[in-house]
Amino acid sequence: MQRLYAFLRRHPTGVDSFWAVLLLGFNCLWIFSDLGGAEQIYGAVCTVGLCLVIALRRRAPEKMLLLTTAIGIGQLIFGIDTNPADFAMLVIIYTVASGTSATRWASRFALAGALTGPALSLWRFGNAPVDRSLWEAGAFTALLTVPFVLAWVLGDSIRTRRAYWAQLEEKAARLEKEREAQSRIAVAAERARIARELHDVVAHNVSVMVVQADGAAYVLDAAPDQARQALETISGTGRQALAEMRRLLGVLRTGEQSEGGEYVPQPGVEQLSDLIEQVRGAGLPVDFRVEGEPQPLPSSVELTAYRIVQEALTNTRKHGGPDVGATVRLAYKDDDLDLLVEDDGRGAQHELYEEGGADGLGHGLIGMRERVGMVGGSLNAGPRPGGGFRISAVLPLKPTR
């Protein structure tokens, strides 16, 4: 049964041709049994035309509708009475009304034929009972008109349903494309975020390692203990950098997870103390204070605060010059988190880092502004009165509209 249904779906014209041949054979019996003389010729012509309508109704519905109209008018003119082949009129009315390729004028024309055709046939051939009243004759005419009108209504409802399903399929395809586009945008945004994270990790940890390596080389002969401590700091910083880079690069590996099935949590304000201690161990004095009552923060705000302090201290160590000191203030307020990082070094050189620094990187303050903008905050960066450089940020604790 399924194979037969699939065959019928693949060869609709062949199925119509089969029914046309069957109707032709059945109608030939009527022609040779009820007609004679010239009527047989006219009947044969009408029969062949109506069977052709059945066979080609899907390929050229408008043309077959016009051919059916011409045959019907010919039947009225030559007096060919209603016959089995007239069933093709019902079929072509349904086909035109249901076809998505047929124009609307053809559908309206078919409806007009469905309403007027039975009445003209009754008027021409007098099939209505002559001994009945005018009202009964009208009711009989309406009864014969019902099948043609129902054929048009059924076809039009099927056309409407097909158009509705086609619209749903188009909408589903459009939504699928939009989801794919949104997925690509999300992937690009995630990769950009990872690139910023990698920049912060590499810039901070490598600068610490370079400073410690220079210090170890300077005091290697005079103070072996200090050189050993510097090497230990380099080792610890390198391991930390490798761990963070392994976590970030693991996100880029499709279908893979880090050990334990979960990624290491992103750093936050609680890790600022460890960061400050690491910077102090690298030789940069930092005064770190927390003001206000600590409260739970959104993860995006915590990560932004951590990265701002990390980048600011990295810039201070790279551009602040000798004997530089830094201050970090973290202030909890009701609606936002205020962050202040300043130093007393050569602040003017920090401006080089704004739009392409002396080392050719130029992404420090730009990355800070991107991070702060993502959480809806504000950032001010510039030279500090009396010397040095200052970075202040306000990070809202609630999403901004």
For each residue, the residues with C-beta under 8 A, 3 or more apart:
1: 4 5
2: 5 6
3: 6 7
4: 1 7 8
5: 1 2 8 9
6: 2 3 9 10
7: 3 4 10 11
8: 4 5 11 12 15
9: 5 6 12
10: 6 7
11: 7 8 14 15
12: 8 9 15 16 58
13: 16 17 55 56 58 59
14: 11 17 18
15: 8 11 12 18 19
16: 12 13 19 20 54 55 56 57 58
17: 13 14 20 21 55
18: 14 15 21 22
19: 15 16 22 23 54
20: 16 17 23 24 51 52 54 55
21: 17 18 24 25 51
22: 18 19 25 26
23: 19 20 26 27 50 51 54 84 85 87 88
24: 20 21 27 28 47 48 51 85
25: 21 22 28 29
26: 22 23 29 30 84
27: 23 24 30 31 47 50 51 83 84 85
28: 24 25 31 32 44 47
29: 25 26 32 33
30: 26 27 33 34 35 43 83 84
31: 27 28 34 35 40 43 44 47 83
32: 28 29 35 40
33: 29 30
34: 30 31
35: 30 31 32 39 40 43
36: 39 40
37: 40
38: 41 42
39: 35 36 42 43 78 79 80
40: 31 32 35 36 37 43 44
41: 38 44 45
42: 38 39 45 46 74 78 80
43: 30 31 35 39 40 46 47 80 83
44: 28 31 40 41 47 48
45: 41 42 48 49 74
46: 42 43 49 50 71 74 75 80 83 85
47: 24 27 28 31 43 44 50 51 83 85
48: 24 44 45 51 52
49: 45 46 52 53 67 68 70 71
50: 23 27 46 47 53 54 68 71 85 86 88 89
51: 20 21 23 24 27 47 48 54 55 85 88
52: 20 48 49 55 56 64 67
53: 49 50 56 57 64 67 68 71 88 91 92
54: 16 19 20 23 50 51 57 88 91
55: 13 16 17 20 51 52
56: 13 16 52 53 59 60 63 64
57: 16 53 54 60 61 64 91 92 95
58: 12 13 16 61 95 99
59: 13 56
60: 56 57 63 64
61: 57 58 64 65 92 95 96 99 101 102 106
62: 65 66 96 102 103 106
63: 56 60 66 67
64: 52 53 56 57 60 61 67 68 92 95
65: 61 62 68 69 92 96 106 109 110 113
66: 62 63 69 70
67: 49 52 53 63 64 70 71
68: 49 50 53 64 65 71 72 88 89 92 113
69: 65 66 72 73 109 113
70: 49 66 67 73 74
71: 46 49 50 53 67 68 74 75
72: 68 69 75 76 89 113 117
73: 69 70 76 77
74: 42 45 46 70 71 77 78 80
75: 46 71 72 78 79 80 81 86
76: 72 73 79 120 121 124
77: 73 74
78: 39 42 74 75
79: 39 75 76 124 125
80: 39 42 43 46 74 75 83
81: 75 125
82: 86 121 125 127
83: 27 30 31 43 46 47 80 86
84: 23 26 27 30 87
85: 23 24 27 46 47 50 51 88
86: 50 75 82 83 89 90
87: 23 84 90 91
88: 23 50 51 53 54 68 85 91 92
89: 50 68 72 86 92 93 113 117 148
90: 86 87 93 94 147 148 151
91: 53 54 57 87 88 94 95 151
92: 53 57 61 64 65 68 88 89 95 96 110
93: 89 90 96 97 110 111 113 114 148 151 152 155
94: 90 91 97 98 151 152 154 155
95: 57 58 61 64 91 92 98 99 102 155
96: 61 62 65 92 93 99 102 106 107 109 110 155
97: 93 94 102 107 110 111 151 152 153 154 155 156 158 159
98: 94 95 154 155 156 158 159 162
99: 58 61 95 96 102 155 159
100: 159 162 163 166
101: 61
102: 61 62 95 96 97 99 106 107
103: 62 106 107
104: 107 108
105: 108 109
106: 61 62 65 96 102 103 109 110
107: 96 97 102 103 104 110 111 152 155 156 159
108: 104 105 111 112
109: 65 69 96 105 106 112 113
110: 65 92 93 96 97 106 107 113 114 152
111: 93 97 107 108 114 115 149 152
112: 108 109 115 116
113: 65 68 69 72 89 93 109 110 116 117 148
114: 93 110 111 117 145 148 149 151 152
115: 111 112 119 145 148 149
116: 112 113 119 120
117: 72 89 113 114 120 121 148
118: 121 122 141 144 145 148
119: 115 116 122 123 141 145
120: 76 116 117 123 124
121: 76 82 117 118 124 125 127 144
122: 118 119 125 126 127 128 137 140 141 144
123: 119 120 126
124: 76 79 120 121
125: 79 81 82 121 122
126: 122 123 130
127: 82 121 122
128: 122 132 137 140 141
129: 132 136 137 140
130: 126
131:
132: 128 129 136 137 140
133: 136 137
134: 137 138
135: 138 139
136: 129 132 133 139 140
137: 122 128 129 132 133 134 140 141
138: 134 135 141 142
139: 135 136 142 143
140: 122 128 129 132 136 137 143 144
141: 118 119 122 128 137 138 144 145
142: 138 139 145 146
143: 139 140 146
144: 118 121 122 140 141 147
145: 114 115 118 119 141 142 148 149
146: 142 143 149 150
147: 90 144 150 151
148: 89 90 93 113 114 115 117 118 145 151 152
149: 111 114 115 145 146 152 153
150: 146 147 153 154
151: 90 91 93 94 97 114 147 148 154 155
152: 93 94 97 107 110 111 114 148 149 155 156
153: 97 149 150 156 157
154: 94 97 98 150 151 157 158
155: 93 94 95 96 97 98 99 107 151 152 158 159
156: 97 98 107 152 153 159 160
157: 153 154 160 161
158: 97 98 154 155 161 162
159: 97 98 99 100 107 155 156 162 163
160: 156 157 163 164
161: 157 158 164 165
162: 98 100 158 159 165 166
163: 100 159 160 166 167
164: 160 161 167 168
165: 161 162 168 169
166: 100 162 163 169 170
167: 163 164 170 171
168: 164 165 171 172
169: 165 166 172 173
170: 166 167 173 174
171: 167 168 174 175
172: 168 169 175 176
173: 169 170 176 177
174: 170 171 177 178
175: 171 172 178 179
176: 172 173 179 180
177: 173 174 180 181
178: 174 175 181 182
179: 175 176 182 183
180: 176 177 183 184
181: 177 178 184 185
182: 178 179 185 186
183: 179 180 186 187
184: 180 181 187 188
185: 181 182 188 189
186: 182 183 189 190
187: 183 184 190 191
188: 184 185 191 192
189: 185 186 192 193
190: 186 187 193 194 251
191: 187 188 194 195 252
192: 188 189 195 196
193: 189 190 196 197
194: 190 191 197 198 248 251 252
195: 191 192 198 199
196: 192 193 199 200 307 367 370 371
197: 193 194 200 201 244 248 307
198: 194 195 201 202 245 248
199: 195 196 202 203 363 367
200: 196 197 203 204 307 310 311 367
201: 197 198 204 205 241 244 245 248
202: 198 199 205 206 241 245
203: 199 200 206 207 311 314 361 364
204: 200 201 207 208 310 311 313 314
205: 201 202 208 209 237 238 240 241 244
206: 202 203 209 210 241
207: 203 204 210 211 314 317 318
208: 204 205 211 212 233 234 237 278 279 282 317
209: 205 206 212 213 234 237 238 241
210: 206 207 213 214
211: 207 208 214 215 282 283 317
212: 208 209 215 216 230 231 233 234 237 282
213: 209 210 216 217 230 234
214: 210 211 217 218
215: 211 212 218 219 226 227 230 283
216: 212 213 219 220 226 227 230 231 234
217: 213 214 220 227
218: 214 215
219: 215 216 222 223 226 227 230
220: 216 217 224 227
221: 224
222: 219
223: 219 226 227
224: 220 221 227 228
225: 228 229
226: 215 216 219 223 229 230
227: 215 216 217 219 220 223 224 230 231
228: 224 225 231 232
229: 225 226 232 233
230: 212 213 215 216 219 226 227 233 234
231: 212 216 227 228 234 235
232: 228 229 235 236
233: 208 212 229 230 236 237 278 281 282
234: 208 209 212 213 216 230 231 237 238
235: 231 232 238 239
236: 232 233 239 240
237: 205 208 209 212 233 234 240 241 278
238: 205 209 234 235 241 242
239: 235 236 242 243
240: 205 236 237 243 244
241: 201 202 205 206 209 237 238 244 245
242: 238 239 245 246
243: 239 240 246 247 264
244: 197 201 205 240 241 247 248 264
245: 198 201 202 241 242 248 249
246: 242 243 249 250 258
247: 243 244 250 251 258 263 264
248: 194 197 198 201 244 245 251 252
249: 245 246 252 253
250: 246 247 253 256 257 258 263
251: 190 194 247 248 263
252: 191 194 248 249
253: 249 250 256
254:
255:
256: 250 253
257: 250 261 262 263
258: 246 247 250 261 262 263 264
259:
260:
261: 257 258
262: 257 258
263: 247 250 251 257 258
264: 243 244 247 258
265: 268
266: 299 302 303 306
267: 271 275 302 303 306
268: 265 271 297 299 302 303 305 306
269: 272 294 297 302 305 306 330
270: 273 302
271: 267 268 274 275 306
272: 269 275 276 288 305 306 309 328 330
273: 270 276 277 288
274: 271 277 278
275: 267 271 272 278 279 306 309 310 313
276: 272 273 279 280 286 288 328
277: 273 274 280 281
278: 208 233 237 274 275 281 282
279: 208 275 276 282 284 286 313 317 326
280: 276 277 283 284 285 286
281: 233 277 278
282: 208 211 212 233 278 279 317
283: 211 215 280
284: 279 280 313 316 317 320 324 325 326
285: 280 325 326
286: 276 279 280 313 325 326 327 328
287: 325 326 327 328
288: 272 273 276 327 328 330
289: 327 328 329 330
290: 294 330 331 332
291: 329 330 331 332
292: 331 332 333
293: 332
294: 269 290 332
295: 332 397
296:
297: 268 269 301 302 305 337 397
298: 301 302 375 397
299: 266 268 302 303
300: 303 304 374 375
301: 297 298 304 305 337 375 395 396 397
302: 266 267 268 269 270 297 298 299 305 306
303: 266 267 268 299 300 306 307 371
304: 300 301 307 308 371 372 374 375 377 393 395
305: 268 269 272 297 301 302 308 309 330 337 339 393 395
306: 266 267 268 269 271 272 275 302 303 309 310
307: 196 197 200 303 304 310 311 367 368 371
308: 304 305 311 312 339 341 368 371 372 379 391 393
309: 272 275 305 306 312 313 328 339 341
310: 200 204 275 306 307 313 314
311: 200 203 204 307 308 314 315 364 367 368
312: 308 309 315 316 326 341 368 391
313: 204 275 279 284 286 309 310 316 317 326 328 341
314: 203 204 207 310 311 317 318 364
315: 311 312 318 319 320 350 353 364 389
316: 284 312 313 319 320 324 326 341 343 345 389
317: 207 208 211 279 282 284 313 314 320 324
318: 207 314 315 359
319: 315 316 345 346 349 350 352 353 357 389
320: 284 315 316 317 324 326 343 344 345 346 347 388 389
321: 324 345 346 349
322:
323:
324: 284 316 317 320 321 343 344 345 346 388
325: 284 285 286 287 343 344 345
326: 279 284 285 286 287 312 313 316 320 341 342 343
327: 286 287 288 289 340 341 342 343
328: 272 276 286 287 288 289 309 313 340 341
329: 289 291 338 339 340 341
330: 269 272 288 289 290 291 305 337 338 339
331: 290 291 292 337 338 339 340
332: 290 291 292 293 294 295 337
333: 292 336 337 338
334:
335: 396 397 398
336: 333 377 394 395 396 397
337: 297 301 305 330 331 332 333 394 395 397
338: 329 330 331 333 392 393 394 395
339: 305 308 309 329 330 331 391 392 393 394 395
340: 327 328 329 331 390 391 392
341: 308 309 312 313 316 326 327 328 329 390 391 392
342: 326 327 384 388 389 390 391
343: 316 320 324 325 326 327 347 384 388 389
344: 320 324 325 384 386 387 388
345: 316 319 320 321 324 325 387 388 389
346: 319 320 321 324 349 387 388
347: 320 343 350 383 384 387 388 389 390
348: 351 383
349: 319 321 346 352 353 358
350: 315 319 347 353 354 381 383 389
351: 348 354 382 383
352: 319 349 356 357 358 362
353: 315 319 349 350 357 361 362 364 365
354: 350 351 357 362 364 365 366 381
355: 362
356: 352 360 361 362
357: 319 352 353 354 360 361 362 364
358: 349 352
359: 318
360: 356 357
361: 203 353 356 357 364
362: 352 353 354 355 356 357 366
363: 199 366 367
364: 203 311 314 315 353 354 357 361 367 368
365: 353 354 368 369 381 391
366: 354 362 363 369 370
367: 196 199 200 307 311 363 364 370 371
368: 307 308 311 312 364 365 371 372 379 381 391 393
369: 365 366 372 373 379
370: 196 366 367 373 374
371: 196 303 304 307 308 367 368 374 375
372: 304 308 368 369 375 377 378 379 393 395
373: 369 370 376 377
374: 300 304 370 371
375: 298 300 301 304 371 372 395 396
376: 373 396 399 400
377: 304 336 372 373 393 394 395 396
378: 372 393 394
379: 308 368 369 372 391 392 393
380: 390 391 392 393
381: 350 354 365 368 389 390 391 392
382: 351 389 390
383: 347 348 350 351 387 388 389 390
384: 342 343 344 347 387 388 389 390
385:
386: 344
387: 344 345 346 347 383 384
388: 320 324 342 343 344 345 346 347 383 384
389: 315 316 319 320 342 343 345 347 350 381 382 383 384
390: 340 341 342 347 380 381 382 383 384
391: 308 312 339 340 341 342 365 368 379 380 381
392: 338 339 340 341 379 380 381
393: 304 305 308 338 339 368 372 377 378 379 380
394: 336 337 338 339 377 378
395: 301 304 305 336 337 338 339 372 375 377
396: 301 335 336 375 376 377 399 400
397: 295 297 298 301 335 336 337
398: 335
399: 376 396
400: 376 396
401:
